[in-house]
């Protein structure tokens, strides 16, 4: 996945002219249209996006960057620079169909939460796992899910839980990559060993579909 960013100068100019970070929720945690958002980091955002798009009640997924200090970062800056950002996915969902705790549980079971140095074949800070919470209710749900995960698997769960901050959508070619470049994506996911390692970590534990 370590490709060179192809973001154009025009995109960079537009990013400077308009707010790049998204914030879909009000103080209560819900958007005006009744939807809610959650942000998860789990290594390659192509894969995280593909996994969450399978969940009933998930309405939209956006690959992007969060957790760092650089405004409107590029893929190249996040991967090779010192931005502090994680590759992450912003999940927009319908709380009437799926609740936040269910999404956190699902996230844990589709990553290796015992790896503090990246995920699978992707190494480095931007590929680490994390959960970004908005408020006390989300934090309590995330902490409870983490504690359950820690009790279910043999190794220590090291996925951190952070307060959510600015989320910067990634370049357009990253969005829905698993659909746009299906064969390349499937080969990458297989060769990186993602599903094999997840199955190993969570062996014997019921897996959400």
HURAVEN-V764968 format. One record per backbone hydrogen bond with DSSP energy under -1.0 kcal/mol. CO is the residue of the C=O (numbers start at 1). NH is the residue of the N-H. If there is no record, write none. Layout:
BEGIN
co;nh
CO;NH
CO;NH
END
This chain:
BEGIN
co;nh
1;3
8;12
9;13
10;14
11;15
12;16
13;17
14;18
26;29
30;26
31;34
35;31
36;93
38;91
39;132
40;89
41;130
44;48
45;49
46;50
47;51
48;52
49;53
51;54
52;55
55;58
57;94
60;92
62;90
63;170
64;88
65;168
66;86
74;78
75;79
76;80
77;81
83;69
86;66
88;64
89;40
90;62
91;38
92;59
92;60
93;36
94;97
94;98
99;103
100;104
101;105
102;106
103;107
104;108
105;109
107;110
108;111
112;115
113;158
117;124
119;122
122;119
124;127
125;128
126;87
130;41
131;162
133;164
135;139
136;140
137;141
138;142
139;143
140;144
141;145
142;146
143;147
144;148
145;149
146;150
147;151
148;152
149;153
160;131
162;133
167;22
168;65
171;174
174;177
176;179
176;180
177;181
181;185
182;186
183;187
184;188
185;189
186;190
187;191
188;192
189;194
190;193
193;197
194;198
195;199
196;200
197;201
198;202
202;205
END
